[in-house]
Amino acid sequence: MISKSNHEPSNNQISREAVDWLLRRITHIPKNWLIISSIFILLSTIQITGGEKLTFKFQVTNTTAIFSALIWLPSLLKIIALTGGAIKTPAGEITGSSMMPMLQSLTGDTLGFLIEHTKLAEDVAPPQQQLEMRQMRHEWEKAYASTVPSSEARKQIESLSQRYKELRNSLPPGAKRTFEMESIAGRMRALASEVNFSEPEVNNLLKSNDQGKRLLGLSVTEWSGDSTYFYTVLNMINNSETAFEQTCALRAVEKMVIKLNNQQKQDLHSVLVHQRNYNEAEKCWIRPNSNRWALSDRILTALEA
């Protein structure tokens, strides 16, 4: 009789190597996710007091605790998926749906900021990490969208558009304005699938002189991936008023690539090559080693496929 090797599992056993692989896979935290979470944790401990002289104070807050817990969210989601959608604990079951209240406990501003910065990480991440970051972003988006009734989504997203314009005009450049504007961009992204703008409405938004309306138009266009708006978005890439607007336009056109005809692909290639000659004075915003460079790289690769 031939005995089985000590390393070979019997029919009802799982090998140690398989268990080790599974644990490594579950407990792996994407590098970009860890960096983003760490930054949020650090920022949440800083309190700035105004007056005649700015003072800084470091203090652990409830927000700090939330961000610390969220570091492990990617692993928790994987465990939930592997266990058929639920984990039994002494305190009860944790399921995908029961995690939503935890995410909803974050303010709209914070969720918007998380959405936008997870997207920024997704822009520059390798393919496998892109998928993981996208899954995280979708969780943030669902959490925020669930706080806005469907009947109020259009009104809310238009209000965010107006708020974006006001912030650009009223606040000086700095950390506060950046946080607010990126939060608005993230919340628009979350609501883009909930609104139902007509083609003429989207065209009017994209061609508006109002930066907030253009951002709204780009959010809807990126979500839809509709190549109807290709040349309008291409013009925004080549004539963006800001680097951030160009980032949003690049994201939108990336979703259209597979639908473009040969002439459109040639025109897109030409604009990207021109914009990659980085020169702020000439409004060529695609700087090497930036998220826009990574986006343009992916688009150029897709054009060659």
C-alpha positions as CSV (number, residue, x, y, z in Angstrom):
1,M,0.0,0.0,0.0
2,I,1.4,3.4,-0.9
3,S,1.1,6.0,1.8
4,K,0.5,9.6,1.1
5,S,3.2,12.1,1.6
6,N,3.1,14.3,4.7
7,H,2.8,17.3,2.5
8,E,-0.2,15.9,0.5
9,P,-3.6,16.7,1.9
10,S,-6.3,14.0,2.2
11,N,-9.6,14.5,0.5
12,N,-11.2,16.4,3.4
13,Q,-8.2,18.5,4.4
14,I,-6.8,21.8,3.2
15,S,-3.1,22.0,2.9
16,R,-1.1,24.3,5.1
17,E,0.2,26.1,2.0
18,A,-3.3,26.9,0.9
19,V,-4.2,28.2,4.3
20,D,-1.0,30.4,4.4
21,W,-1.8,31.7,0.9
22,L,-5.4,32.5,1.9
23,L,-4.3,34.4,5.1
24,R,-1.7,36.4,3.1
25,R,-4.4,37.3,0.6
26,I,-7.0,38.3,3.1
27,T,-4.7,40.3,5.4
28,H,-2.9,42.1,2.5
29,I,-3.7,45.8,2.6
30,P,-3.1,47.7,-0.7
31,K,-0.1,50.0,-0.4
32,N,-2.0,53.0,-1.7
33,W,-4.9,52.4,0.6
34,L,-2.5,52.2,3.6
35,I,-0.9,55.5,2.6
36,I,-4.2,57.3,2.1
37,S,-5.6,56.0,5.5
38,S,-2.4,57.0,7.3
39,I,-2.7,60.5,5.8
40,F,-6.3,60.8,6.9
41,I,-5.3,59.6,10.4
42,L,-2.6,62.2,10.7
43,L,-4.8,65.0,9.4
44,S,-7.6,64.1,11.8
45,T,-5.3,64.7,14.8
46,I,-4.4,68.2,13.8
47,Q,-6.6,71.0,15.1
48,I,-6.0,74.6,13.9
49,T,-7.2,77.6,15.9
50,G,-7.4,80.9,14.2
51,G,-7.2,84.4,15.6
52,E,-4.3,86.9,15.6
53,K,-1.9,83.9,15.5
54,L,-2.6,80.4,14.2
55,T,-2.0,77.7,16.7
56,F,-1.8,74.0,16.1
57,K,-2.8,71.2,18.4
58,F,-2.5,67.5,18.1
59,Q,-5.4,65.4,19.5
60,V,-6.9,62.0,18.8
61,T,-10.6,62.4,18.0
62,N,-13.5,60.1,17.1
63,T,-12.6,60.7,13.4
64,T,-9.1,59.4,14.1
65,A,-10.6,56.2,15.5
66,I,-12.8,55.8,12.5
67,F,-10.0,56.2,10.0
68,S,-7.8,53.8,12.1
69,A,-10.6,51.2,11.9
70,L,-11.0,51.8,8.1
71,I,-7.5,50.7,7.5
72,W,-8.7,47.1,7.7
73,L,-11.8,47.6,5.6
74,P,-10.3,46.0,2.4
75,S,-9.5,42.8,4.4
76,L,-12.9,42.8,6.0
77,L,-14.7,43.0,2.7
78,K,-12.6,40.1,1.4
79,I,-13.5,38.0,4.4
80,I,-17.2,38.8,3.9
81,A,-17.0,37.8,0.3
82,L,-15.2,34.5,1.1
83,T,-17.6,33.6,3.8
84,G,-20.7,33.9,1.6
85,G,-21.5,37.5,2.7
86,A,-21.4,37.3,6.5
87,I,-19.0,36.8,9.4
88,K,-20.4,35.4,12.7
89,T,-18.9,37.1,15.8
90,P,-19.8,37.0,19.5
91,A,-21.6,40.3,18.9
92,G,-23.6,39.0,16.0
93,E,-23.1,38.8,12.2
94,I,-21.2,41.4,10.2
95,T,-22.5,41.6,6.6
96,G,-22.0,43.9,3.7
97,S,-25.3,45.6,4.5
98,S,-24.5,46.0,8.2
99,M,-21.3,47.8,7.3
100,M,-23.2,50.6,5.6
101,P,-24.2,52.3,8.9
102,M,-20.5,52.6,9.8
103,L,-19.7,54.2,6.5
104,Q,-22.8,56.5,6.8
105,S,-21.5,57.7,10.2
106,L,-18.9,59.7,8.3
107,T,-20.0,63.2,7.3
108,G,-20.8,63.9,3.7
109,D,-17.7,66.1,3.4
110,T,-15.5,63.3,4.7
111,L,-17.1,60.7,2.4
112,G,-16.7,63.0,-0.6
113,F,-13.0,63.6,0.2
114,L,-12.5,59.8,0.6
115,I,-14.2,59.1,-2.8
116,E,-12.0,61.7,-4.6
117,H,-8.7,60.6,-3.0
118,T,-9.4,56.9,-3.5
119,K,-10.0,57.8,-7.2
120,L,-6.7,59.7,-7.2
121,A,-4.9,56.6,-5.9
122,E,-6.8,54.4,-8.4
123,D,-5.5,56.7,-11.2
124,V,-1.8,55.8,-10.5
125,A,-2.1,52.3,-9.0
126,P,-1.0,49.1,-10.8
127,P,-3.9,47.1,-12.4
128,Q,-4.6,44.7,-9.5
129,Q,-4.5,47.6,-6.9
130,Q,-6.7,49.6,-9.3
131,L,-9.4,47.0,-8.9
132,E,-9.1,47.0,-5.1
133,M,-9.2,50.8,-4.9
134,R,-12.2,50.9,-7.2
135,Q,-14.0,48.5,-4.9
136,M,-13.3,50.7,-2.0
137,R,-14.4,53.8,-3.9
138,H,-17.7,52.1,-4.8
139,E,-18.3,51.5,-1.1
140,W,-17.8,55.2,-0.3
141,E,-20.1,56.2,-3.2
142,K,-22.8,53.8,-2.2
143,A,-22.6,55.1,1.4
144,Y,-23.0,58.7,0.3
145,A,-25.6,58.1,-2.3
146,S,-27.7,56.2,0.2
147,T,-28.0,59.4,2.3
148,V,-29.6,61.3,-0.6
149,P,-33.2,60.3,-1.7
150,S,-33.4,59.6,-5.4
151,S,-35.9,62.4,-5.8
152,E,-33.4,64.8,-4.3
153,A,-30.3,63.7,-6.2
154,R,-30.6,66.2,-9.1
155,K,-31.2,69.1,-6.8
156,Q,-28.3,68.0,-4.6
157,I,-25.8,67.6,-7.4
158,E,-26.7,71.0,-8.9
159,S,-26.3,72.5,-5.4
160,L,-22.8,70.9,-5.2
161,S,-22.0,72.4,-8.6
162,Q,-23.0,75.9,-7.3
163,R,-21.0,75.4,-4.1
164,Y,-17.9,74.5,-6.1
165,K,-18.1,77.7,-8.1
166,E,-18.6,79.7,-4.9
167,L,-15.6,78.2,-3.2
168,R,-13.3,79.0,-6.1
169,N,-14.4,82.6,-6.0
170,S,-14.5,83.1,-2.2
171,L,-11.7,81.1,-0.6
172,P,-8.0,81.7,-1.1
173,P,-5.9,78.7,-2.3
174,G,-5.0,76.5,0.6
175,A,-5.7,73.3,2.5
176,K,-9.3,74.2,3.4
177,R,-10.3,75.1,-0.2
178,T,-8.6,72.0,-1.6
179,F,-10.5,69.8,1.0
180,E,-13.8,71.4,0.2
181,M,-13.5,71.2,-3.6
182,E,-12.2,67.6,-3.6
183,S,-15.1,66.7,-1.3
184,I,-17.5,68.2,-3.7
185,A,-16.0,66.4,-6.7
186,G,-16.3,63.1,-4.8
187,R,-19.9,63.6,-3.9
188,M,-20.8,64.6,-7.5
189,R,-19.1,61.3,-8.6
190,A,-21.3,59.4,-6.1
191,L,-24.5,61.0,-7.4
192,A,-23.7,60.9,-11.2
193,S,-25.5,57.6,-11.7
194,E,-28.6,58.9,-9.8
195,V,-29.4,61.8,-12.1
196,N,-30.9,61.8,-15.5
197,F,-29.7,64.7,-17.6
198,S,-30.6,64.8,-21.3
199,E,-28.0,65.1,-24.0
200,P,-28.5,68.8,-24.6
201,E,-28.3,69.4,-20.8
202,V,-25.0,67.6,-20.5
203,N,-23.6,69.5,-23.6
204,N,-24.6,72.8,-22.0
205,L,-22.9,71.8,-18.7
206,L,-19.7,70.9,-20.5
207,K,-19.6,74.1,-22.5
208,S,-20.6,76.4,-19.6
209,N,-18.4,79.2,-18.5
210,D,-19.1,78.1,-14.9
211,Q,-16.4,75.7,-13.5
212,G,-18.9,74.0,-11.2
213,K,-21.2,73.2,-14.1
214,R,-18.4,71.9,-16.2
215,L,-17.3,69.6,-13.3
216,L,-20.9,68.4,-13.1
217,G,-20.9,67.7,-16.8
218,L,-17.7,65.8,-16.6
219,S,-18.9,63.7,-13.6
220,V,-22.0,62.6,-15.6
221,T,-19.9,62.0,-18.8
222,E,-17.4,59.9,-17.0
223,W,-20.1,57.8,-15.4
224,S,-21.9,57.2,-18.8
225,G,-18.8,56.9,-21.0
226,D,-20.9,58.3,-23.8
227,S,-18.6,59.2,-26.8
228,T,-21.3,61.7,-28.0
229,Y,-19.4,64.2,-25.9
230,F,-16.0,63.3,-27.2
231,Y,-14.9,66.4,-29.0
232,T,-16.3,68.7,-26.2
233,V,-14.3,66.8,-23.6
234,L,-11.2,66.7,-25.9
235,N,-11.3,70.4,-26.1
236,M,-11.4,70.6,-22.3
237,I,-8.3,68.4,-22.1
238,N,-6.5,70.7,-24.5
239,N,-7.8,74.0,-23.0
240,S,-8.4,73.3,-19.3
241,E,-8.6,76.2,-17.0
242,T,-7.1,74.1,-14.2
243,A,-5.0,70.9,-13.8
244,F,-7.9,69.4,-11.8
245,E,-10.4,70.0,-14.6
246,Q,-8.0,68.3,-17.0
247,T,-7.8,65.3,-14.7
248,C,-11.6,65.0,-14.7
249,A,-11.6,65.3,-18.5
250,L,-9.0,62.6,-18.9
251,R,-11.0,60.3,-16.7
252,A,-14.1,60.9,-18.8
253,V,-12.3,60.3,-22.2
254,E,-10.7,57.1,-20.9
255,K,-14.1,55.6,-20.5
256,M,-14.8,56.4,-24.2
257,V,-11.7,55.0,-25.8
258,I,-13.2,51.6,-26.9
259,K,-16.1,53.5,-28.6
260,L,-14.0,55.9,-30.7
261,N,-13.5,55.7,-34.5
262,N,-10.0,56.0,-36.1
263,Q,-10.2,59.7,-36.6
264,Q,-11.2,60.4,-33.0
265,K,-8.4,58.2,-31.8
266,Q,-5.9,60.1,-33.9
267,D,-7.2,63.4,-32.6
268,L,-7.0,62.2,-29.0
269,H,-3.4,60.9,-29.5
270,S,-2.3,64.3,-30.9
271,V,-3.8,66.2,-28.0
272,L,-2.3,63.9,-25.4
273,V,1.2,64.1,-27.0
274,H,0.9,67.9,-27.0
275,Q,-0.3,68.2,-23.4
276,R,2.5,65.9,-22.2
277,N,5.0,68.6,-23.2
278,Y,4.5,70.0,-19.7
279,N,4.4,73.8,-19.6
280,E,2.0,75.6,-17.2
281,A,2.4,78.9,-19.1
282,E,1.0,77.3,-22.2
283,K,-1.6,75.3,-20.1
284,C,0.0,72.0,-20.9
285,W,-0.8,70.4,-17.5
286,I,0.4,66.8,-17.9
287,R,3.5,66.7,-15.8
288,P,5.7,63.6,-15.6
289,N,5.1,61.4,-12.5
290,S,1.7,63.0,-11.9
291,N,-1.7,61.2,-11.9
292,R,-2.4,62.9,-15.2
293,W,0.7,61.4,-16.7
294,A,-0.4,57.9,-15.5
295,L,-3.9,58.5,-16.9
296,S,-2.5,59.7,-20.3
297,D,-0.2,56.7,-20.4
298,R,-3.1,54.3,-19.9
299,I,-5.1,56.1,-22.6
300,L,-2.2,56.0,-25.1
301,T,-1.8,52.3,-24.4
302,A,-5.5,51.7,-25.0
303,L,-5.3,53.7,-28.3
304,E,-2.6,51.3,-29.5
305,A,-4.5,48.2,-28.7
